[in-house]
């Protein structure tokens, strides 16, 4: 099954709900009914022997009801997935002779939330979304992973922003019209994103390269004070991440390839060192020094567990087989 994509960016899951039927690998069928094309429930072997025309209704252990429609054994028309323990449809997939041509997600109230229409011969797809009120939110055309054209609307059905010929600005809003993020699109890819707090002040400023976080990423608290400065390379956090509290530096945390690696330093009043924490592969490993005035105390850790200096040195020097 083609993966459901909205706005081409997996990190923004705000416009789509996760499909209930895919929420857990432990889901399984607890009841299944075979319905002939004339609407009569029949035994499974009769349904198969008569050409597999009609539908198969499966009730999953998580409360989702899945209805597959077939013609001569091929998926044809709509396959639907309900909300858990509800008759309301959450998602539908439209097939033509076994080929997926459209996917639609619905609000619980019944109106469409998002839709992907596929144009297989050209490798194109059109992605549309709507506000909870029913007015359009966005219409986008993609060629592969490249955003070619897009129009974005306010909840009052006014054009908010545009992407034309793979370049422009995309404004992302929630189901009710609250601004969530502004994207700068270049060469069909998101190159820079600003996210916003509920009060409208900037939250994060994120740079992208080839669809991955890359460069300096800054975040702020709702009042505008700095919250963090991070460095990313090809989608992985790396280098020193600086954290702030009340406008002053609170911590410097070292990262290598997305995990904490090295000595983290924490501060009081922005520049007074109060704590050093040793990290190895995202686990505390080594000395943790707590400073009081000109002196300090030391606690020891080995692979995330507290230990003694003697045991730490033994474990670190223990020969591997």
ChimeraX commands (.cxc) that place a marker at each C-alpha (Angstrom):
marker #1 position 0.00,0.00,0.00 radius 0.5
marker #1 position 1.28,3.41,-0.88 radius 0.5
marker #1 position 2.20,5.33,2.25 radius 0.5
marker #1 position -0.12,8.17,3.18 radius 0.5
marker #1 position 1.75,11.47,2.94 radius 0.5
marker #1 position 0.51,14.94,3.74 radius 0.5
marker #1 position 2.50,18.03,2.83 radius 0.5
marker #1 position 5.46,15.78,2.05 radius 0.5
marker #1 position 7.03,16.06,5.53 radius 0.5
marker #1 position 6.78,13.19,7.96 radius 0.5
marker #1 position 7.78,15.34,10.93 radius 0.5
marker #1 position 4.59,17.33,10.66 radius 0.5
marker #1 position 1.86,14.93,11.79 radius 0.5
marker #1 position -0.57,17.67,12.67 radius 0.5
marker #1 position -2.77,17.42,9.59 radius 0.5
marker #1 position -3.35,13.69,9.62 radius 0.5
marker #1 position -4.38,11.22,12.28 radius 0.5
marker #1 position -2.57,7.90,12.40 radius 0.5
marker #1 position -4.53,5.06,10.85 radius 0.5
marker #1 position -6.09,3.14,13.72 radius 0.5
marker #1 position -5.62,-0.16,11.95 radius 0.5
marker #1 position -1.85,0.38,11.82 radius 0.5
marker #1 position -1.39,1.60,15.39 radius 0.5
marker #1 position -0.04,-1.71,16.67 radius 0.5
marker #1 position 1.62,-4.76,15.21 radius 0.5
marker #1 position -0.45,-6.85,17.63 radius 0.5
marker #1 position -3.78,-6.14,15.93 radius 0.5
marker #1 position -5.60,-9.17,14.59 radius 0.5
marker #1 position -8.98,-10.18,13.21 radius 0.5
marker #1 position -11.52,-11.43,15.74 radius 0.5
marker #1 position -14.48,-11.71,13.38 radius 0.5
marker #1 position -14.83,-11.82,9.60 radius 0.5
marker #1 position -17.88,-11.78,7.36 radius 0.5
marker #1 position -18.03,-12.48,3.62 radius 0.5
marker #1 position -20.74,-10.60,1.74 radius 0.5
marker #1 position -21.79,-11.49,-1.81 radius 0.5
marker #1 position -22.12,-8.66,-4.31 radius 0.5
marker #1 position -25.89,-8.93,-3.91 radius 0.5
marker #1 position -25.56,-8.07,-0.22 radius 0.5
marker #1 position -26.02,-11.53,1.26 radius 0.5
marker #1 position -23.60,-12.90,3.86 radius 0.5
marker #1 position -22.19,-16.25,2.66 radius 0.5
marker #1 position -19.61,-18.80,3.87 radius 0.5
marker #1 position -16.03,-17.97,2.95 radius 0.5
marker #1 position -15.61,-21.01,0.68 radius 0.5
marker #1 position -18.79,-20.15,-1.22 radius 0.5
marker #1 position -17.61,-16.53,-1.60 radius 0.5
marker #1 position -14.30,-17.76,-3.01 radius 0.5
marker #1 position -15.85,-20.35,-5.28 radius 0.5
marker #1 position -18.33,-17.84,-6.70 radius 0.5
marker #1 position -15.55,-15.55,-7.93 radius 0.5
marker #1 position -14.75,-13.31,-4.96 radius 0.5
marker #1 position -17.27,-10.62,-5.82 radius 0.5
marker #1 position -18.47,-8.40,-2.97 radius 0.5
marker #1 position -16.87,-7.46,0.31 radius 0.5
marker #1 position -15.02,-8.87,3.31 radius 0.5
marker #1 position -15.82,-7.24,6.64 radius 0.5
marker #1 position -13.16,-7.73,9.33 radius 0.5
marker #1 position -13.53,-6.68,12.96 radius 0.5
marker #1 position -10.13,-6.14,14.57 radius 0.5
marker #1 position -9.30,-6.68,18.24 radius 0.5
marker #1 position -8.68,-2.93,18.62 radius 0.5
marker #1 position -12.28,-2.14,17.65 radius 0.5
marker #1 position -11.60,-1.05,14.06 radius 0.5
marker #1 position -13.88,-2.49,11.36 radius 0.5
marker #1 position -12.24,-2.91,7.97 radius 0.5
marker #1 position -14.35,-3.45,4.86 radius 0.5
marker #1 position -12.58,-4.53,1.66 radius 0.5
marker #1 position -14.53,-4.44,-1.62 radius 0.5
marker #1 position -13.64,-6.86,-4.42 radius 0.5
marker #1 position -14.47,-7.59,-8.03 radius 0.5
marker #1 position -13.20,-10.90,-9.38 radius 0.5
marker #1 position -10.73,-11.14,-6.53 radius 0.5
marker #1 position -9.24,-7.68,-7.09 radius 0.5
marker #1 position -9.77,-4.71,-4.81 radius 0.5
marker #1 position -12.33,-2.45,-6.47 radius 0.5
marker #1 position -14.03,0.67,-5.14 radius 0.5
marker #1 position -13.67,1.73,-1.51 radius 0.5
marker #1 position -11.92,-0.10,1.29 radius 0.5
marker #1 position -12.89,1.56,4.56 radius 0.5
marker #1 position -11.50,1.66,8.10 radius 0.5
marker #1 position -13.68,2.79,10.99 radius 0.5
marker #1 position -12.68,4.67,14.08 radius 0.5
marker #1 position -12.12,2.23,16.96 radius 0.5
marker #1 position -15.42,1.02,18.46 radius 0.5
marker #1 position -17.41,3.27,16.15 radius 0.5
marker #1 position -19.32,3.03,12.88 radius 0.5
marker #1 position -17.81,6.34,11.73 radius 0.5
marker #1 position -15.29,5.95,8.89 radius 0.5
marker #1 position -11.79,7.19,9.67 radius 0.5
marker #1 position -10.14,6.34,6.37 radius 0.5
marker #1 position -11.05,5.06,2.92 radius 0.5
marker #1 position -8.88,3.72,0.12 radius 0.5
marker #1 position -10.23,3.74,-3.42 radius 0.5
marker #1 position -9.02,1.03,-5.81 radius 0.5
marker #1 position -9.38,0.42,-9.53 radius 0.5
marker #1 position -8.64,-3.16,-10.58 radius 0.5
marker #1 position -6.40,-3.66,-7.57 radius 0.5
marker #1 position -4.52,-0.36,-7.93 radius 0.5
marker #1 position -4.77,2.30,-5.26 radius 0.5
marker #1 position -5.92,5.56,-6.82 radius 0.5
marker #1 position -7.07,7.62,-3.82 radius 0.5
marker #1 position -6.81,7.77,-0.04 radius 0.5
marker #1 position -9.08,9.88,2.15 radius 0.5
marker #1 position -9.00,10.59,5.89 radius 0.5
marker #1 position -12.11,11.85,7.71 radius 0.5
marker #1 position -12.79,13.83,10.85 radius 0.5
marker #1 position -14.85,11.96,13.40 radius 0.5
marker #1 position -17.72,14.29,12.51 radius 0.5
marker #1 position -17.71,12.78,9.00 radius 0.5
marker #1 position -16.26,15.51,6.81 radius 0.5
marker #1 position -13.03,14.86,4.85 radius 0.5
marker #1 position -9.77,15.90,6.48 radius 0.5
marker #1 position -7.18,15.02,3.85 radius 0.5
marker #1 position -6.96,13.23,0.54 radius 0.5
marker #1 position -4.30,11.91,-1.81 radius 0.5
marker #1 position -5.17,11.27,-5.46 radius 0.5
marker #1 position -2.59,9.29,-7.43 radius 0.5
marker #1 position -1.77,9.63,-11.12 radius 0.5
marker #1 position 0.27,6.46,-11.57 radius 0.5
marker #1 position 1.29,6.84,-15.26 radius 0.5
marker #1 position 2.91,10.20,-14.50 radius 0.5
marker #1 position 4.07,9.43,-10.98 radius 0.5
marker #1 position 2.18,12.47,-9.73 radius 0.5
marker #1 position -0.09,12.90,-6.75 radius 0.5
marker #1 position -2.41,15.63,-5.56 radius 0.5
marker #1 position -2.68,16.17,-1.81 radius 0.5
marker #1 position -5.67,18.10,-0.46 radius 0.5
marker #1 position -6.75,18.97,3.07 radius 0.5
marker #1 position -9.71,20.67,4.73 radius 0.5
marker #1 position -10.45,22.46,7.96 radius 0.5
marker #1 position -12.88,20.99,10.44 radius 0.5
marker #1 position -15.40,23.58,9.23 radius 0.5
marker #1 position -15.25,22.04,5.73 radius 0.5
marker #1 position -13.41,24.86,3.96 radius 0.5
marker #1 position -10.24,23.98,2.01 radius 0.5
marker #1 position -6.92,24.17,3.82 radius 0.5
marker #1 position -4.46,23.24,1.06 radius 0.5
marker #1 position -4.10,21.76,-2.41 radius 0.5
marker #1 position -0.69,20.49,-3.48 radius 0.5
marker #1 position 0.80,18.71,-6.50 radius 0.5
marker #1 position 3.84,16.47,-6.06 radius 0.5
marker #1 position 6.17,14.79,-8.52 radius 0.5
marker #1 position 7.78,12.07,-6.46 radius 0.5
marker #1 position 9.00,13.83,-3.32 radius 0.5
marker #1 position 9.15,17.23,-5.02 radius 0.5
marker #1 position 6.45,19.78,-4.24 radius 0.5
marker #1 position 5.63,21.41,-7.58 radius 0.5
marker #1 position 2.64,23.64,-6.85 radius 0.5
marker #1 position 0.59,24.46,-3.78 radius 0.5
marker #1 position -2.14,26.79,-2.60 radius 0.5
marker #1 position -2.84,27.35,1.09 radius 0.5
marker #1 position -5.95,28.92,2.58 radius 0.5
marker #1 position -7.09,30.57,5.78 radius 0.5
marker #1 position -10.12,29.14,7.55 radius 0.5
marker #1 position -12.08,31.98,5.91 radius 0.5
marker #1 position -11.24,30.53,2.49 radius 0.5
marker #1 position -8.75,33.27,1.60 radius 0.5
marker #1 position -5.49,32.36,-0.14 radius 0.5
marker #1 position -2.76,32.40,2.50 radius 0.5
marker #1 position 0.36,31.54,0.50 radius 0.5
marker #1 position 1.50,29.81,-2.69 radius 0.5
marker #1 position 4.17,27.53,-4.08 radius 0.5
marker #1 position 4.67,27.80,-7.83 radius 0.5
marker #1 position 7.20,25.96,-9.98 radius 0.5
marker #1 position 8.70,24.31,-6.87 radius 0.5
marker #1 position 9.37,27.55,-4.98 radius 0.5
marker #1 position 7.45,29.76,-2.57 radius 0.5
marker #1 position 6.02,29.91,0.94 radius 0.5
marker #1 position 3.78,27.37,2.63 radius 0.5
marker #1 position 1.74,28.32,5.71 radius 0.5
marker #1 position 0.60,25.37,7.81 radius 0.5
marker #1 position -2.45,25.72,10.06 radius 0.5
marker #1 position -4.25,23.38,12.44 radius 0.5
marker #1 position -7.79,22.03,12.04 radius 0.5
marker #1 position -9.27,25.34,13.21 radius 0.5
marker #1 position -6.96,27.74,11.36 radius 0.5
marker #1 position -4.31,28.49,14.02 radius 0.5
marker #1 position -0.92,29.10,12.39 radius 0.5
marker #1 position 1.51,26.28,13.17 radius 0.5
marker #1 position 4.46,26.83,10.85 radius 0.5
marker #1 position 5.85,28.71,7.87 radius 0.5
marker #1 position 7.94,26.80,5.33 radius 0.5
marker #1 position 10.28,28.19,2.70 radius 0.5
marker #1 position 10.16,25.90,-0.34 radius 0.5
marker #1 position 13.09,25.85,-2.77 radius 0.5
marker #1 position 13.58,23.34,-5.60 radius 0.5
marker #1 position 10.54,21.42,-4.36 radius 0.5
marker #1 position 11.94,20.83,-0.87 radius 0.5
marker #1 position 11.45,22.54,2.47 radius 0.5
marker #1 position 14.62,24.54,3.19 radius 0.5
marker #1 position 13.58,26.51,6.28 radius 0.5
marker #1 position 10.74,26.24,8.78 radius 0.5
marker #1 position 9.53,28.51,11.55 radius 0.5
marker #1 position 7.07,26.99,14.02 radius 0.5
marker #1 position 4.91,29.04,16.36 radius 0.5
marker #1 position 3.57,28.95,19.89 radius 0.5
marker #1 position -0.17,29.29,20.46 radius 0.5
marker #1 position 0.30,33.02,21.17 radius 0.5
marker #1 position 1.84,33.50,17.72 radius 0.5
marker #1 position 5.44,33.99,18.84 radius 0.5
marker #1 position 8.16,31.93,17.08 radius 0.5
marker #1 position 8.93,28.55,18.63 radius 0.5
marker #1 position 11.58,26.86,16.47 radius 0.5
marker #1 position 13.63,27.95,13.45 radius 0.5
marker #1 position 14.81,24.89,11.54 radius 0.5
marker #1 position 17.01,24.61,8.47 radius 0.5
marker #1 position 16.77,21.60,6.13 radius 0.5
marker #1 position 19.00,20.09,3.47 radius 0.5
marker #1 position 17.73,17.30,1.24 radius 0.5
marker #1 position 14.69,16.97,3.49 radius 0.5
marker #1 position 16.75,16.50,6.68 radius 0.5
marker #1 position 17.49,18.84,9.55 radius 0.5
marker #1 position 20.86,20.44,8.85 radius 0.5
marker #1 position 22.56,23.45,10.42 radius 0.5
marker #1 position 21.73,25.57,13.44 radius 0.5
marker #1 position 18.27,25.14,15.00 radius 0.5
marker #1 position 17.05,27.74,17.47 radius 0.5
marker #1 position 14.03,27.61,19.76 radius 0.5
marker #1 position 12.37,30.17,22.02 radius 0.5
marker #1 position 9.89,30.18,24.87 radius 0.5
marker #1 position 6.45,31.76,24.30 radius 0.5
marker #1 position 7.68,35.04,25.79 radius 0.5
marker #1 position 10.53,35.26,23.28 radius 0.5
marker #1 position 13.38,34.21,25.57 radius 0.5
marker #1 position 15.84,31.69,24.06 radius 0.5
marker #1 position 15.21,28.03,24.89 radius 0.5
marker #1 position 17.90,26.15,22.96 radius 0.5
marker #1 position 20.49,26.30,20.19 radius 0.5
marker #1 position 21.21,22.99,18.47 radius 0.5
marker #1 position 23.50,21.85,15.67 radius 0.5
marker #1 position 22.32,19.21,13.21 radius 0.5
marker #1 position 24.03,17.46,10.32 radius 0.5
marker #1 position 22.16,15.31,7.79 radius 0.5
marker #1 position 19.27,14.70,10.19 radius 0.5
marker #1 position 21.34,13.95,13.30 radius 0.5
marker #1 position 21.98,16.15,16.30 radius 0.5
marker #1 position 25.71,16.78,16.69 radius 0.5
marker #1 position 28.10,19.11,18.51 radius 0.5
marker #1 position 27.12,21.20,21.55 radius 0.5
marker #1 position 23.45,21.90,22.29 radius 0.5
marker #1 position 23.01,24.94,24.52 radius 0.5
marker #1 position 19.92,25.12,26.77 radius 0.5
marker #1 position 18.59,28.27,28.42 radius 0.5
marker #1 position 16.39,29.14,31.39 radius 0.5
marker #1 position 15.11,32.64,32.19 radius 0.5
marker #1 position 17.28,34.06,29.43 radius 0.5
marker #1 position 20.53,32.60,30.77 radius 0.5
marker #1 position 22.59,29.60,29.72 radius 0.5
marker #1 position 21.58,26.56,31.74 radius 0.5
marker #1 position 23.43,23.64,30.11 radius 0.5
marker #1 position 25.81,22.63,27.33 radius 0.5
marker #1 position 25.10,19.10,26.14 radius 0.5
marker #1 position 27.45,17.28,23.71 radius 0.5
marker #1 position 25.99,15.12,20.93 radius 0.5
marker #1 position 27.58,12.79,18.40 radius 0.5
marker #1 position 25.42,11.20,15.70 radius 0.5
marker #1 position 22.20,11.91,17.61 radius 0.5
marker #1 position 23.23,10.62,21.06 radius 0.5
marker #1 position 24.75,12.26,24.10 radius 0.5
marker #1 position 28.49,11.71,24.04 radius 0.5
marker #1 position 31.05,13.56,26.16 radius 0.5
marker #1 position 30.80,15.83,29.19 radius 0.5
marker #1 position 27.62,17.83,29.78 radius 0.5
marker #1 position 28.05,21.05,31.74 radius 0.5
marker #1 position 25.33,22.81,33.75 radius 0.5
marker #1 position 25.47,26.37,35.00 radius 0.5
marker #1 position 24.00,28.76,37.55 radius 0.5
marker #1 position 23.43,32.40,36.59 radius 0.5
marker #1 position 24.63,31.65,33.07 radius 0.5
marker #1 position 28.33,31.16,33.80 radius 0.5
marker #1 position 28.91,29.46,37.18 radius 0.5
marker #1 position 29.68,25.78,36.63 radius 0.5
marker #1 position 27.68,23.59,39.04 radius 0.5
marker #1 position 27.61,20.13,37.45 radius 0.5
marker #1 position 29.51,17.96,34.97 radius 0.5
marker #1 position 27.91,14.75,33.67 radius 0.5
marker #1 position 29.81,12.18,31.62 radius 0.5
marker #1 position 27.90,10.51,28.78 radius 0.5
marker #1 position 28.66,7.57,26.54 radius 0.5
marker #1 position 26.18,6.51,23.87 radius 0.5
marker #1 position 23.27,8.28,25.63 radius 0.5
marker #1 position 24.03,6.66,29.03 radius 0.5
marker #1 position 25.71,8.23,32.03 radius 0.5
marker #1 position 29.16,6.71,32.11 radius 0.5
marker #1 position 32.02,7.97,34.25 radius 0.5
marker #1 position 32.26,10.72,36.87 radius 0.5
marker #1 position 29.49,13.17,37.69 radius 0.5
marker #1 position 30.97,16.18,39.47 radius 0.5
marker #1 position 28.85,18.52,41.60 radius 0.5
marker #1 position 30.57,21.85,42.33 radius 0.5
marker #1 position 30.05,23.90,45.50 radius 0.5
marker #1 position 32.30,26.94,45.64 radius 0.5
marker #1 position 35.88,25.89,44.92 radius 0.5
marker #1 position 35.31,22.21,45.73 radius 0.5
marker #1 position 33.30,19.37,44.24 radius 0.5
marker #1 position 31.97,15.91,45.01 radius 0.5
marker #1 position 32.06,13.01,42.57 radius 0.5
marker #1 position 29.56,10.24,41.88 radius 0.5
marker #1 position 30.33,7.43,39.44 radius 0.5
marker #1 position 28.19,5.72,36.80 radius 0.5
marker #1 position 28.69,2.77,34.49 radius 0.5
marker #1 position 26.32,2.39,31.54 radius 0.5
marker #1 position 23.60,4.40,33.26 radius 0.5
marker #1 position 23.85,2.71,36.67 radius 0.5
marker #1 position 25.42,4.23,39.81 radius 0.5
marker #1 position 28.62,2.54,40.92 radius 0.5
marker #1 position 31.89,3.24,42.74 radius 0.5
marker #1 position 35.13,4.56,41.28 radius 0.5
marker #1 position 36.83,1.23,41.94 radius 0.5
marker #1 position 34.10,-0.79,40.24 radius 0.5
marker #1 position 33.93,1.69,37.36 radius 0.5
marker #1 position 37.66,1.39,36.68 radius 0.5
marker #1 position 37.45,-2.41,36.94 radius 0.5
marker #1 position 34.51,-2.61,34.53 radius 0.5
marker #1 position 36.13,-0.20,32.05 radius 0.5
marker #1 position 39.38,-2.15,32.07 radius 0.5
marker #1 position 37.77,-5.58,32.12 radius 0.5
marker #1 position 39.07,-7.51,29.10 radius 0.5
marker #1 position 36.49,-8.48,26.50 radius 0.5
marker #1 position 36.31,-12.06,25.33 radius 0.5
marker link #1:1,2 radius 0.2
marker link #1:2,3 radius 0.2
marker link #1:3,4 radius 0.2
marker link #1:4,5 radius 0.2
marker link #1:5,6 radius 0.2
marker link #1:6,7 radius 0.2
marker link #1:7,8 radius 0.2
marker link #1:8,9 radius 0.2
marker link #1:9,10 radius 0.2
marker link #1:10,11 radius 0.2
marker link #1:11,12 radius 0.2
marker link #1:12,13 radius 0.2
marker link #1:13,14 radius 0.2
marker link #1:14,15 radius 0.2
marker link #1:15,16 radius 0.2
marker link #1:16,17 radius 0.2
marker link #1:17,18 radius 0.2
marker link #1:18,19 radius 0.2
marker link #1:19,20 radius 0.2
marker link #1:20,21 radius 0.2
marker link #1:21,22 radius 0.2
marker link #1:22,23 radius 0.2
marker link #1:23,24 radius 0.2
marker link #1:24,25 radius 0.2
marker link #1:25,26 radius 0.2
marker link #1:26,27 radius 0.2
marker link #1:27,28 radius 0.2
marker link #1:28,29 radius 0.2
marker link #1:29,30 radius 0.2
marker link #1:30,31 radius 0.2
marker link #1:31,32 radius 0.2
marker link #1:32,33 radius 0.2
marker link #1:33,34 radius 0.2
marker link #1:34,35 radius 0.2
marker link #1:35,36 radius 0.2
marker link #1:36,37 radius 0.2
marker link #1:37,38 radius 0.2
marker link #1:38,39 radius 0.2
marker link #1:39,40 radius 0.2
marker link #1:40,41 radius 0.2
marker link #1:41,42 radius 0.2
marker link #1:42,43 radius 0.2
marker link #1:43,44 radius 0.2
marker link #1:44,45 radius 0.2
marker link #1:45,46 radius 0.2
marker link #1:46,47 radius 0.2
marker link #1:47,48 radius 0.2
marker link #1:48,49 radius 0.2
marker link #1:49,50 radius 0.2
marker link #1:50,51 radius 0.2
marker link #1:51,52 radius 0.2
marker link #1:52,53 radius 0.2
marker link #1:53,54 radius 0.2
marker link #1:54,55 radius 0.2
marker link #1:55,56 radius 0.2
marker link #1:56,57 radius 0.2
marker link #1:57,58 radius 0.2
marker link #1:58,59 radius 0.2
marker link #1:59,60 radius 0.2
marker link #1:60,61 radius 0.2
marker link #1:61,62 radius 0.2
marker link #1:62,63 radius 0.2
marker link #1:63,64 radius 0.2
marker link #1:64,65 radius 0.2
marker link #1:65,66 radius 0.2
marker link #1:66,67 radius 0.2
marker link #1:67,68 radius 0.2
marker link #1:68,69 radius 0.2
marker link #1:69,70 radius 0.2
marker link #1:70,71 radius 0.2
marker link #1:71,72 radius 0.2
marker link #1:72,73 radius 0.2
marker link #1:73,74 radius 0.2
marker link #1:74,75 radius 0.2
marker link #1:75,76 radius 0.2
marker link #1:76,77 radius 0.2
marker link #1:77,78 radius 0.2
marker link #1:78,79 radius 0.2
marker link #1:79,80 radius 0.2
marker link #1:80,81 radius 0.2
marker link #1:81,82 radius 0.2
marker link #1:82,83 radius 0.2
marker link #1:83,84 radius 0.2
marker link #1:84,85 radius 0.2
marker link #1:85,86 radius 0.2
marker link #1:86,87 radius 0.2
marker link #1:87,88 radius 0.2
marker link #1:88,89 radius 0.2
marker link #1:89,90 radius 0.2
marker link #1:90,91 radius 0.2
marker link #1:91,92 radius 0.2
marker link #1:92,93 radius 0.2
marker link #1:93,94 radius 0.2
marker link #1:94,95 radius 0.2
marker link #1:95,96 radius 0.2
marker link #1:96,97 radius 0.2
marker link #1:97,98 radius 0.2
marker link #1:98,99 radius 0.2
marker link #1:99,100 radius 0.2
marker link #1:100,101 radius 0.2
marker link #1:101,102 radius 0.2
marker link #1:102,103 radius 0.2
marker link #1:103,104 radius 0.2
marker link #1:104,105 radius 0.2
marker link #1:105,106 radius 0.2
marker link #1:106,107 radius 0.2
marker link #1:107,108 radius 0.2
marker link #1:108,109 radius 0.2
marker link #1:109,110 radius 0.2
marker link #1:110,111 radius 0.2
marker link #1:111,112 radius 0.2
marker link #1:112,113 radius 0.2
marker link #1:113,114 radius 0.2
marker link #1:114,115 radius 0.2
marker link #1:115,116 radius 0.2
marker link #1:116,117 radius 0.2
marker link #1:117,118 radius 0.2
marker link #1:118,119 radius 0.2
marker link #1:119,120 radius 0.2
marker link #1:120,121 radius 0.2
marker link #1:121,122 radius 0.2
marker link #1:122,123 radius 0.2
marker link #1:123,124 radius 0.2
marker link #1:124,125 radius 0.2
marker link #1:125,126 radius 0.2
marker link #1:126,127 radius 0.2
marker link #1:127,128 radius 0.2
marker link #1:128,129 radius 0.2
marker link #1:129,130 radius 0.2
marker link #1:130,131 radius 0.2
marker link #1:131,132 radius 0.2
marker link #1:132,133 radius 0.2
marker link #1:133,134 radius 0.2
marker link #1:134,135 radius 0.2
marker link #1:135,136 radius 0.2
marker link #1:136,137 radius 0.2
marker link #1:137,138 radius 0.2
marker link #1:138,139 radius 0.2
marker link #1:139,140 radius 0.2
marker link #1:140,141 radius 0.2
marker link #1:141,142 radius 0.2
marker link #1:142,143 radius 0.2
marker link #1:143,144 radius 0.2
marker link #1:144,145 radius 0.2
marker link #1:145,146 radius 0.2
marker link #1:146,147 radius 0.2
marker link #1:147,148 radius 0.2
marker link #1:148,149 radius 0.2
marker link #1:149,150 radius 0.2
marker link #1:150,151 radius 0.2
marker link #1:151,152 radius 0.2
marker link #1:152,153 radius 0.2
marker link #1:153,154 radius 0.2
marker link #1:154,155 radius 0.2
marker link #1:155,156 radius 0.2
marker link #1:156,157 radius 0.2
marker link #1:157,158 radius 0.2
marker link #1:158,159 radius 0.2
marker link #1:159,160 radius 0.2
marker link #1:160,161 radius 0.2
marker link #1:161,162 radius 0.2
marker link #1:162,163 radius 0.2
marker link #1:163,164 radius 0.2
marker link #1:164,165 radius 0.2
marker link #1:165,166 radius 0.2
marker link #1:166,167 radius 0.2
marker link #1:167,168 radius 0.2
marker link #1:168,169 radius 0.2
marker link #1:169,170 radius 0.2
marker link #1:170,171 radius 0.2
marker link #1:171,172 radius 0.2
marker link #1:172,173 radius 0.2
marker link #1:173,174 radius 0.2
marker link #1:174,175 radius 0.2
marker link #1:175,176 radius 0.2
marker link #1:176,177 radius 0.2
marker link #1:177,178 radius 0.2
marker link #1:178,179 radius 0.2
marker link #1:179,180 radius 0.2
marker link #1:180,181 radius 0.2
marker link #1:181,182 radius 0.2
marker link #1:182,183 radius 0.2
marker link #1:183,184 radius 0.2
marker link #1:184,185 radius 0.2
marker link #1:185,186 radius 0.2
marker link #1:186,187 radius 0.2
marker link #1:187,188 radius 0.2
marker link #1:188,189 radius 0.2
marker link #1:189,190 radius 0.2
marker link #1:190,191 radius 0.2
marker link #1:191,192 radius 0.2
marker link #1:192,193 radius 0.2
marker link #1:193,194 radius 0.2
marker link #1:194,195 radius 0.2
marker link #1:195,196 radius 0.2
marker link #1:196,197 radius 0.2
marker link #1:197,198 radius 0.2
marker link #1:198,199 radius 0.2
marker link #1:199,200 radius 0.2
marker link #1:200,201 radius 0.2
marker link #1:201,202 radius 0.2
marker link #1:202,203 radius 0.2
marker link #1:203,204 radius 0.2
marker link #1:204,205 radius 0.2
marker link #1:205,206 radius 0.2
marker link #1:206,207 radius 0.2
marker link #1:207,208 radius 0.2
marker link #1:208,209 radius 0.2
marker link #1:209,210 radius 0.2
marker link #1:210,211 radius 0.2
marker link #1:211,212 radius 0.2
marker link #1:212,213 radius 0.2
marker link #1:213,214 radius 0.2
marker link #1:214,215 radius 0.2
marker link #1:215,216 radius 0.2
marker link #1:216,217 radius 0.2
marker link #1:217,218 radius 0.2
marker link #1:218,219 radius 0.2
marker link #1:219,220 radius 0.2
marker link #1:220,221 radius 0.2
marker link #1:221,222 radius 0.2
marker link #1:222,223 radius 0.2
marker link #1:223,224 radius 0.2
marker link #1:224,225 radius 0.2
marker link #1:225,226 radius 0.2
marker link #1:226,227 radius 0.2
marker link #1:227,228 radius 0.2
marker link #1:228,229 radius 0.2
marker link #1:229,230 radius 0.2
marker link #1:230,231 radius 0.2
marker link #1:231,232 radius 0.2
marker link #1:232,233 radius 0.2
marker link #1:233,234 radius 0.2
marker link #1:234,235 radius 0.2
marker link #1:235,236 radius 0.2
marker link #1:236,237 radius 0.2
marker link #1:237,238 radius 0.2
marker link #1:238,239 radius 0.2
marker link #1:239,240 radius 0.2
marker link #1:240,241 radius 0.2
marker link #1:241,242 radius 0.2
marker link #1:242,243 radius 0.2
marker link #1:243,244 radius 0.2
marker link #1:244,245 radius 0.2
marker link #1:245,246 radius 0.2
marker link #1:246,247 radius 0.2
marker link #1:247,248 radius 0.2
marker link #1:248,249 radius 0.2
marker link #1:249,250 radius 0.2
marker link #1:250,251 radius 0.2
marker link #1:251,252 radius 0.2
marker link #1:252,253 radius 0.2
marker link #1:253,254 radius 0.2
marker link #1:254,255 radius 0.2
marker link #1:255,256 radius 0.2
marker link #1:256,257 radius 0.2
marker link #1:257,258 radius 0.2
marker link #1:258,259 radius 0.2
marker link #1:259,260 radius 0.2
marker link #1:260,261 radius 0.2
marker link #1:261,262 radius 0.2
marker link #1:262,263 radius 0.2
marker link #1:263,264 radius 0.2
marker link #1:264,265 radius 0.2
marker link #1:265,266 radius 0.2
marker link #1:266,267 radius 0.2
marker link #1:267,268 radius 0.2
marker link #1:268,269 radius 0.2
marker link #1:269,270 radius 0.2
marker link #1:270,271 radius 0.2
marker link #1:271,272 radius 0.2
marker link #1:272,273 radius 0.2
marker link #1:273,274 radius 0.2
marker link #1:274,275 radius 0.2
marker link #1:275,276 radius 0.2
marker link #1:276,277 radius 0.2
marker link #1:277,278 radius 0.2
marker link #1:278,279 radius 0.2
marker link #1:279,280 radius 0.2
marker link #1:280,281 radius 0.2
marker link #1:281,282 radius 0.2
marker link #1:282,283 radius 0.2
marker link #1:283,284 radius 0.2
marker link #1:284,285 radius 0.2
marker link #1:285,286 radius 0.2
marker link #1:286,287 radius 0.2
marker link #1:287,288 radius 0.2
marker link #1:288,289 radius 0.2
marker link #1:289,290 radius 0.2
marker link #1:290,291 radius 0.2
marker link #1:291,292 radius 0.2
marker link #1:292,293 radius 0.2
marker link #1:293,294 radius 0.2
marker link #1:294,295 radius 0.2
marker link #1:295,296 radius 0.2
marker link #1:296,297 radius 0.2
marker link #1:297,298 radius 0.2
marker link #1:298,299 radius 0.2
marker link #1:299,300 radius 0.2
marker link #1:300,301 radius 0.2
marker link #1:301,302 radius 0.2
marker link #1:302,303 radius 0.2
marker link #1:303,304 radius 0.2
marker link #1:304,305 radius 0.2
marker link #1:305,306 radius 0.2
marker link #1:306,307 radius 0.2
marker link #1:307,308 radius 0.2
marker link #1:308,309 radius 0.2
marker link #1:309,310 radius 0.2
marker link #1:310,311 radius 0.2
marker link #1:311,312 radius 0.2
marker link #1:312,313 radius 0.2
marker link #1:313,314 radius 0.2
marker link #1:314,315 radius 0.2
marker link #1:315,316 radius 0.2
marker link #1:316,317 radius 0.2
marker link #1:317,318 radius 0.2
marker link #1:318,319 radius 0.2
marker link #1:319,320 radius 0.2
marker link #1:320,321 radius 0.2
view
